Amino acid sequence: MPIFVLLRQKKMTSTTVFLFALVLSDTLILFSSALPGWVLHTWDINTLSVSNPGCKTIYFIACYSIHLSSWLIVADTLERTACVLFPHKVRLGCSPRNAGLIIDTIVLAVFGINIILLVIFDVNGYNGGRCGPSTKEYYDLFVYVYRWIDFTLTFGVPFPLLVIGNVIIVVQLARSRSRRQRMNISGKARDTCPVSILMIALCVLFLVTMTPVSVCFVNFPYLREKLLALESVDPYTSLYDSAYIDFLFGVATLVSYFNYTFKSAIYVFSGSKFCAELRSLLCCKATHGTRLFGS
């Protein structure tokens, strides 16, 4: 639904451009990661094992879109931070064209980092005979190198940047509001409380939903090595621990889907103009080209 509302806009702002790209990337994540898992558990069809191109493509899109989503929200947050710190230069720097250039740069950089997945993955993987790294060397590269790259791109670097950017936004908006009140500026002042709450909510959502899966994804190979060593000594305990770890990883993955499902909704439904545009869409009314998000 957010995609259709955004497509109705005749005048795009930089925030709208970032949001549109973010919605697309989150949708790709749900289709390439959540949907194959649902098909597997519902109809017992492993879409990753149907063909070798399908194995490579689905896994690549899943990892690629996850990294893209994290850095798109970082780029949007940093752009908002710049607009708050330098409000008089908003029209020069925070433009839809510059937003498009930033998105293109992120897309190409993330593509270059993840293209290795198209090389190392195979439908007959080295470990377990399923979609995965094709050789022992590729397996070690994926497990002990790529997983840390994935953690860095998905959570390790984006989260501190989100915290710093959002703290600056909230502090600057609070100072601006306080300055207006001290100077007794006439006219209706903009209420910054909703924006502050929105920024905090996005940070909390990212922290709560992405921390468990990021930690599990990094630690899973090392836990698996311990379980393999335990299997020769105590097979029953090893089997129990393995099932418990798989359960925790499944729960953590499911929780991460909430981030991609509700992040865009929090962004767009927080604006009254979006709600008005949504009502116009549902009532089949023509749009007048108003902007959902101001600079």
C-alpha positions, 0 to 999 in steps of 0.5 A, a space after each residue: 500500500 505505501 508503494 501505491 500511495 508514493 507513486 501517486 505523488 507528482 512532486 517528490 521530495 528527497 525523503 519520499 525518494 528514500 522511502 520509496 527505495 526503502 519500501 522496495 528493498 523491504 519488500 524484496 527481503 520478505 519475498 526472497 527470505 520469508 516467502 521461501 521459508 513459508 513455502 518450505 514449511 507449508 508445502 515442503 517445497 525447498 525453492 532454494 534447491 529447485 535449480 542452481 540459478 535459483 539457489 544463487 539468485 534467491 540467496 543473493 537477493 536476500 542478503 543484498 536487500 537486507 544490506 540495502 535496507 539498512 543503509 537506505 535508512 541510514 542515508 535517510 537519517 543522515 540526510 534528515 540530520 543534515 537538514 536539521 543542522 543546516 536548514 538554510 542549505 536544504 534546497 541545495 543539498 537535500 534534493 530528490 536528484 541528490 537522493 537518487 545519486 546516493 541511492 545509486 551509490 549504495 545500490 552499486 556498493 552493496 551489489 559489489 560486496 555481495 556479488 561473491 555469493 553468486 560465485 561461491 553458492 551452489 545448489 549442491 552445497 559442501 555442507 549438507 548437500 543443499 543450497 550453500 557454499 560449493 567447496 570447503 574453501 568457499 564454506 570457510 570464506 562464507 562462515 568466517 569472513 562473509 558473516 562478519 561482513 554481513 554483521 557489519 553492513 546489517 547492524 554493526 555500523 548502521 545502528 551507531 549511525 542511526 543512534 547518533 543521527 537521531 540523537 542530533 535530530 531530537 536535540 536540534 528540534 528540541 532546541 529550536 522549539 525552546 528558542 522559539 518559546 524564549 523569543 516569543 515568536 508569533 505564529 503557530 510553531 511546529 510541534 516537534 514531539 511527533 518527529 522526536 517520537 518517530 525517530 526514537 521509535 525507529 531506533 528502538 525497532 531496529 535495535 530490538 528486531 535486528 540484534 537477536 538475528 545479527 548475534 545468532 548469525 555470527 555465533 551460529 558457526 562457532 556453536 555448531 563446531 561445539 555441537 559437532 565436538 559434543 556429538 561424539 561424547 554425548 549425542 543426546 545432549 548434542 541433538 537437544 542443544 542443536 534443536 534448541 539453537 535452531 529454535 532460537 535462530 528461527 525466532 530471531 529470524 521471525 522477529 527480524 521480519 517485523 523490522 522490514 514489515 513495520 519500519 516503512 509503515 511507521 515512517 509513512 503512517 506517522 504523517 497526516 498527509 500520508 493518511 489523507 493521501 491513503 484515504 484519497 486512494 481508497 476513495 478513488 479520488 484524484 491527487 492534487 500533487 501535494 508533498 507527503 514529506 516536507 524538506 
